[in-house]
Amino acid sequence: MAQMQQVEDATSSMAAACDVLVIGGGPAGSSVAALLAQRGRRVVLVEKERHPRFHIGESLLPYNLPLLDRLGVRAEVETTAQHKHGIEFVSPYHGKSVRYEFANGWDKRFPYAFQVRRSSFDHILLRNAAAKGAEVVEECRVTGVDFAAAGPALVHARGADGVARQWRADFVVDASGRDTLLASQLDAKARNKRNDSAAMFAHFTGARRLEGQAEGNITIVWFDHGWFWFIPLSDGTTSIGAVCPAAHFKTRGTNVPQFFMQMIAACPEIADRLKHATLVGEVTATGNYSYGAKTISGRNFVMVGDAFTFVDPVFSTGVYIAMQTGFWAADAVEAALAAPARAPAEMRRYAARTRKALGAFTWFIYRIREPAMRNLFMSPRNTWRMEEAVLSLLAGGIAEGWRVGLRLYLFRAIYYATKLSHLRFRVARPKLASGQPREAGT
């Protein structure tokens, strides 16, 4: 036992020291690393792959843009981005489409966002972190973290060459994304039973897009098994993805590409837009789509972005939440390092802000497949400026004050009233001679 302790002590003494070690070089990790390095902290960012690399989740929100401004990378991102001025919803149950423009949101300063190639976007953010002073180590996978009752954490990693590496870090930021390194290590990861979804996605060229300024808009199309995203990129490629209950994917009796094409054929709107398109690259499937961690922070660690939780991309919140929580985490970590006695309070504040932001989005996400929610989105009205308030939230405005908050509560009340009317209709509707109930109109 004493010999094992001596080996561990020797390993720890050989480890490089840093103030903060960031696991993962996506939007969350690169944001945290850049902000803390800019404040003079010794930051090491460890990324398992080499950038640029493929990643799904190409749609940003208008409120991403102020974050890009603060990082100093907006101009560079814009050179390769597709402008996105709004959202289009298409419902076969209503036989029409409805468009929402960000310019009509509560705060008129945020009229557009970007659609980006994540390989390029993430590479820009990673290089920015290095330029700000962070040490970036690519092609090196963190395999575990040893936490002590006091003192720094010991981070274990292994490079592509098989060589083991260690760092002693006063603070660890887990931005490992869907790898959920710390949540898995701490046995704190749980499947989200309220949104048990899976997805298939691929890129196409030659897809039919909207015209004019709306060309870059994201389109959400409902179909019998879930919904599709349609995301136009600046190089002529379009990202297409289907999100369905995980149980639906278990019904496939064929390979992934063929099953994906069957789902496209089952959605006339997407099938029509792709009838002259060409598939480029592979069709990818991902399960365990929605999950969350039971904890978000500890004495000297914090989770950001997808490393903590991920629900559903229907409102393109993934990159925005990743970056925003990265900004909040940077503030919390800096305050905790500057005054260790304040660390517990700072972590509680970070956790509260993150959970509140996620809660604002997930209320809509959990109900997006409900007929009552579809009806409201397909019948837009700006009564009492509620449409402006909802648009503000969907743009990323999660802290717009009581005026927006009040209208969002009114929207929720109308949703519940609409759902109640649907339930009453189902109970009261007459039966056919066969004894089968009639179909309820939408």
C-alpha positions in Angstrom: 0.0 0.0 0.0 2.8 2.4 0.9 4.6 1.5 -2.3 1.4 2.4 -4.3 1.2 5.7 -2.5 4.9 6.4 -3.4 4.1 5.7 -7.1 1.1 8.0 -7.0 3.1 10.8 -5.3 5.9 10.4 -7.9 3.4 10.6 -10.7 1.8 13.7 -9.2 5.2 15.4 -8.8 6.0 14.8 -12.4 2.8 16.4 -13.6 2.8 19.8 -15.1 1.1 22.5 -13.1 -1.6 25.0 -14.2 -4.3 27.1 -12.8 -7.1 25.7 -15.0 -7.3 22.7 -17.1 -10.1 22.7 -19.7 -11.2 19.3 -21.1 -12.5 19.8 -24.7 -11.9 22.3 -27.4 -15.5 22.9 -28.6 -17.3 26.3 -28.3 -17.6 25.9 -24.5 -14.0 24.9 -23.8 -12.4 27.4 -26.2 -14.5 30.2 -24.7 -13.6 29.4 -21.1 -9.9 29.0 -22.0 -9.7 32.3 -24.0 -11.4 34.3 -21.2 -9.3 32.9 -18.4 -6.0 33.1 -20.3 -6.8 36.7 -21.2 -7.1 37.4 -17.4 -3.6 36.0 -16.9 -4.4 32.5 -15.7 -2.2 29.6 -16.7 -4.7 27.6 -18.8 -4.2 24.3 -20.5 -6.8 23.1 -23.0 -6.7 19.4 -23.8 -8.6 18.3 -27.0 -9.0 14.7 -28.1 -9.0 15.4 -31.8 -7.1 17.7 -34.2 -9.0 20.7 -35.6 -10.5 21.4 -37.9 -12.8 18.4 -37.5 -16.4 17.6 -38.3 -19.2 18.4 -35.8 -22.9 18.6 -36.1 -24.9 21.6 -34.7 -24.4 24.3 -37.2 -27.0 26.9 -36.2 -26.3 29.8 -33.9 -28.7 32.2 -32.2 -28.6 36.0 -32.5 -27.4 36.3 -28.9 -24.3 34.3 -29.9 -23.1 37.4 -31.7 -22.3 39.5 -28.6 -20.3 36.6 -27.2 -18.3 36.4 -30.5 -17.7 40.1 -30.2 -16.4 39.7 -26.6 -14.0 37.0 -27.9 -13.0 39.2 -30.8 -13.8 36.6 -33.5 -17.1 37.8 -35.0 -15.5 39.3 -38.2 -13.6 36.1 -38.9 -16.6 33.9 -38.3 -18.8 36.1 -40.6 -16.5 35.6 -43.6 -17.5 31.9 -43.8 -21.0 32.0 -42.3 -24.5 32.0 -43.8 -26.7 34.8 -42.4 -29.8 33.5 -40.7 -32.6 36.0 -40.3 -35.3 33.8 -38.8 -37.0 30.5 -38.4 -39.5 28.7 -40.6 -41.9 26.1 -39.2 -43.7 23.8 -41.6 -46.6 21.7 -40.4 -48.3 19.1 -42.6 -51.1 19.1 -40.1 -51.9 22.7 -40.9 -51.0 22.5 -44.6 -48.8 25.6 -44.4 -45.5 27.2 -43.3 -45.0 30.1 -41.0 -41.9 32.3 -40.8 -40.6 34.3 -37.8 -38.0 37.0 -38.2 -35.6 37.8 -35.4 -35.9 41.5 -36.3 -39.4 41.3 -34.8 -38.2 40.1 -31.4 -38.4 42.2 -28.2 -34.9 43.6 -28.5 -34.4 44.9 -32.1 -30.6 44.9 -31.8 -30.4 41.2 -32.7 -31.9 40.8 -36.1 -29.9 37.9 -37.4 -27.5 35.0 -36.5 -25.2 32.7 -38.4 -25.3 29.2 -39.8 -21.7 27.9 -39.6 -19.6 24.9 -40.6 -18.6 23.7 -37.2 -15.2 22.5 -38.4 -14.3 26.1 -39.3 -16.2 27.8 -36.5 -14.7 25.6 -33.7 -11.2 25.9 -35.2 -11.5 29.7 -35.1 -12.5 29.6 -31.4 -9.7 27.2 -30.6 -7.0 29.3 -32.3 -8.4 32.3 -30.5 -7.9 30.6 -27.2 -4.3 29.8 -28.1 -3.8 33.4 -29.3 -5.1 34.7 -25.9 -2.4 32.6 -24.1 -3.9 29.2 -23.4 -1.7 26.2 -24.0 -3.7 24.0 -26.5 -2.8 20.3 -26.6 -4.6 18.5 -29.4 -4.9 14.7 -30.1 -4.7 14.0 -26.4 -7.6 12.4 -24.6 -8.3 13.0 -20.9 -9.0 9.6 -19.3 -9.8 10.6 -15.8 -9.4 13.1 -13.0 -8.3 12.4 -9.4 -9.8 14.9 -6.9 -8.3 15.3 -3.4 -9.9 16.7 -0.3 -7.5 19.6 -0.5 -5.1 20.9 -3.1 -5.1 20.6 -6.9 -6.7 17.9 -9.0 -4.6 15.4 -10.9 -5.7 15.1 -14.6 -4.7 12.0 -16.5 -4.5 11.9 -20.3 -3.0 9.9 -23.2 -1.8 11.3 -26.5 -2.3 9.8 -30.0 1.2 8.4 -29.7 0.2 6.4 -26.6 2.3 8.5 -24.2 0.6 9.2 -20.8 0.5 12.8 -19.6 -0.6 14.4 -16.3 -1.4 17.9 -15.1 -1.9 19.3 -11.6 -4.7 21.8 -11.9 -6.2 24.1 -9.3 -9.5 24.0 -11.2 -10.9 21.6 -13.9 -13.5 22.7 -16.4 -15.2 19.8 -18.1 -16.2 20.9 -21.6 -16.0 17.4 -23.0 -19.4 17.6 -24.7 -21.3 14.4 -25.3 -18.3 12.4 -23.8 -19.5 13.8 -20.5 -16.2 12.8 -18.9 -16.8 13.9 -15.3 -20.5 13.1 -15.2 -19.6 9.6 -16.3 -16.7 9.3 -13.9 -18.8 10.5 -11.0 -21.7 8.2 -12.0 -23.9 11.4 -12.2 -25.2 11.1 -15.8 -28.8 10.2 -16.3 -31.0 9.8 -19.4 -33.6 12.4 -19.8 -36.9 10.5 -19.6 -38.9 13.5 -20.7 -37.1 13.8 -24.0 -35.9 10.3 -25.0 -34.8 11.2 -28.5 -32.3 10.0 -31.1 -31.2 11.6 -34.4 -29.9 10.8 -37.9 -28.3 13.5 -40.0 -26.3 14.1 -43.2 -25.2 16.9 -45.6 -26.6 17.4 -49.1 -25.8 19.7 -52.0 -28.4 21.0 -54.4 -31.2 21.3 -51.9 -34.0 23.8 -52.7 -33.8 26.7 -50.3 -36.0 29.7 -49.5 -35.5 32.8 -51.6 -34.0 36.2 -50.9 -33.0 37.2 -47.4 -34.7 34.0 -46.0 -32.3 31.7 -47.9 -30.3 31.1 -44.8 -33.2 30.6 -42.4 -33.4 27.4 -40.5 -36.5 25.3 -41.3 -38.2 23.0 -38.8 -40.6 20.5 -40.4 -42.9 18.3 -38.4 -43.8 14.8 -39.6 -45.4 11.7 -38.2 -42.4 10.4 -36.3 -40.8 13.7 -35.1 -39.3 16.6 -36.8 -36.6 17.5 -39.4 -34.1 20.3 -39.4 -33.0 22.0 -42.6 -29.9 24.2 -42.2 -28.4 26.0 -45.2 -24.6 26.6 -45.1 -22.7 29.3 -47.1 -20.8 26.8 -49.3 -24.0 25.4 -50.8 -24.3 22.5 -48.5 -27.4 21.9 -46.4 -27.5 20.0 -43.2 -30.5 17.7 -42.8 -31.4 15.9 -39.7 -34.3 13.9 -38.3 -35.1 13.8 -34.5 -37.5 11.2 -33.3 -38.3 9.2 -30.2 -35.5 6.6 -29.7 -38.1 3.8 -30.0 -38.7 4.7 -33.6 -35.1 4.1 -34.6 -35.4 0.6 -33.1 -38.0 -0.3 -35.7 -35.6 0.0 -38.6 -35.1 -3.2 -40.6 -32.4 -1.8 -42.8 -29.1 0.0 -42.6 -28.7 3.6 -41.4 -28.5 5.4 -44.8 -31.6 3.5 -46.2 -33.6 4.2 -43.0 -32.7 7.9 -43.2 -33.9 8.0 -46.8 -37.1 6.3 -45.8 -37.7 9.0 -43.2 -37.1 11.7 -45.8 -39.6 10.0 -48.1 -42.1 10.0 -45.2 -41.8 13.8 -45.0 -43.1 15.3 -48.3 -41.7 18.8 -47.6 -38.2 17.6 -47.0 -38.4 15.1 -49.8 -39.5 17.8 -52.2 -36.6 20.1 -51.2 -34.2 17.3 -51.7 -35.5 15.8 -54.9 -32.6 17.3 -57.0 -30.1 17.1 -54.1 -27.0 14.9 -53.7 -25.9 13.2 -50.5 -22.4 14.1 -49.6 -20.5 12.3 -46.9 -22.0 9.7 -44.5 -25.3 9.4 -42.8 -24.7 9.5 -39.0 -27.0 8.2 -36.3 -26.7 9.1 -32.6 -28.7 7.8 -29.7 -28.8 8.7 -26.0 -29.6 12.2 -27.3 -31.1 13.8 -24.2 -29.3 13.5 -20.9 -28.3 15.5 -17.8 -25.9 15.3 -14.9 -27.1 15.2 -11.3 -24.3 17.6 -10.3 -22.7 20.5 -12.2 -19.8 21.5 -10.0 -17.6 20.6 -7.0 -14.8 22.0 -4.9 -12.5 22.6 -7.9 -14.4 21.5 -11.0 -17.3 22.7 -13.1 -19.2 21.3 -16.1 -20.2 23.5 -19.1 -22.3 23.0 -22.2 -23.1 19.5 -23.3 -20.8 18.0 -20.6 -23.5 18.9 -18.2 -26.7 18.4 -20.2 -28.2 18.3 -23.6 -31.9 18.1 -24.5 -33.1 18.7 -28.1 -31.7 21.0 -30.9 -35.1 22.1 -32.1 -34.4 25.8 -31.3 -30.7 25.7 -32.0 -29.7 26.3 -28.4 -26.7 23.9 -28.3 -23.8 26.3 -29.3 -25.4 29.2 -27.5 -25.8 27.4 -24.2 -22.2 26.0 -24.6 -20.7 29.4 -25.1 -22.9 31.2 -22.5 -22.2 28.7 -19.8 -18.6 29.0 -20.8 -18.7 32.7 -20.1 -20.4 32.2 -16.8 -18.0 29.5 -15.8 -15.0 31.7 -16.6 -16.4 34.3 -14.2 -17.1 31.8 -11.5 -13.7 30.1 -11.8 -11.8 33.4 -11.8 -13.7 34.5 -8.7 -13.0 31.2 -7.0 -9.3 31.3 -7.8 -9.0 34.9 -6.6 -10.8 34.2 -3.3 -11.0 30.4 -2.5 -13.4 31.1 0.4 -15.9 32.4 -2.2 -15.7 29.3 -4.4 -18.9 27.5 -3.0 -21.0 30.6 -3.4 -19.7 31.2 -6.9 -20.4 27.6 -8.0 -23.9 27.9 -6.6 -24.5 31.0 -8.5 -23.2 29.5 -11.7 -25.4 26.4 -11.2 -28.5 28.5 -10.6 -27.9 30.7 -13.7 -27.3 27.6 -15.9 -30.3 25.7 -14.7 -32.5 28.8 -15.1 -31.4 29.3 -18.7 -31.9 25.6 -19.5 -35.3 25.6 -17.9 -36.4 28.6 -20.0 -35.7 26.7 -23.2 -36.7 23.2 -22.1 -40.2 24.2 -21.3 -40.7 24.8 -25.0 -38.6 21.9 -26.1 -40.5 19.3 -24.0 -43.8 20.4 -25.7 -42.7 21.1 -29.3 -44.4 17.9 -30.5 -47.7 18.6 -28.7 -50.6 19.6 -31.0 -51.3 22.6 -28.7 -47.8 24.0 -29.1 -47.9 23.4 -32.9 -51.2 25.2 -33.1 -49.7 28.2 -31.3 -46.6 28.4 -33.5 -48.6 28.0 -36.6 -51.1 30.7 -35.7 -48.8 33.7 -34.8 -50.4 36.7 -33.0 -48.5 39.5 -31.2 -51.3 40.0 -28.7 -49.8 41.9 -25.7 -46.4 41.6 -27.5 -46.2 37.9 -26.6 -44.8 36.9 -30.0 -42.0 39.4 -29.5 -41.2 37.9 -26.1 -41.2 34.3 -27.4 -39.0 35.4 -30.3 -36.6 37.1 -27.9 -36.3 33.8 -25.9 -35.7 31.8 -29.1 -33.0 34.2 -30.1 -31.2 33.5 -26.8 -32.6 36.4 -24.7 -32.8 34.5 -21.4 -32.4 37.5 -19.2 -34.6 40.2 -20.7 -36.3 41.4 -17.6 -39.8 41.2 -16.1 -41.6 42.6 -19.1 -40.5 39.7 -21.3 -40.9 37.3 -18.4 -44.5 38.3 -17.8 -45.4 37.7 -21.4 -43.7 34.3 -21.4 -45.9 33.3 -18.5 -49.0 34.6 -20.3 -47.9 32.4 -23.3 -47.6 29.4 -21.0 -51.1 30.1 -19.7 -52.5 30.2 -23.2 -50.7 27.0 -24.1 -52.3 25.2 -21.1 -55.7 26.6 -22.0 -55.2 25.4 -25.6 -54.2 21.9 -24.4 -57.2 21.7 -22.1 -59.5 22.6 -25.0 -58.0 19.8 -27.0 -58.5 17.3 -24.2 -62.1 18.3 -23.8 -62.7 18.0 -27.6 -61.4 14.4 -27.5 -63.6 13.5 -24.6 -66.7 15.1 -26.2 -66.3 14.1 -29.8 -69.0 11.7 -31.2 -68.3 8.2 -32.3 -68.8 6.7 -35.8 -71.3 3.9 -36.4 -68.3 1.5 -36.1 -67.7 2.7 -32.6 -64.3 4.3 -33.5 -63.8 8.0 -32.4 -63.5 10.7 -35.1 -60.2 12.3 -35.9 -59.8 15.5 -34.0 -59.3 18.5 -36.3 -56.1 20.5 -35.6 
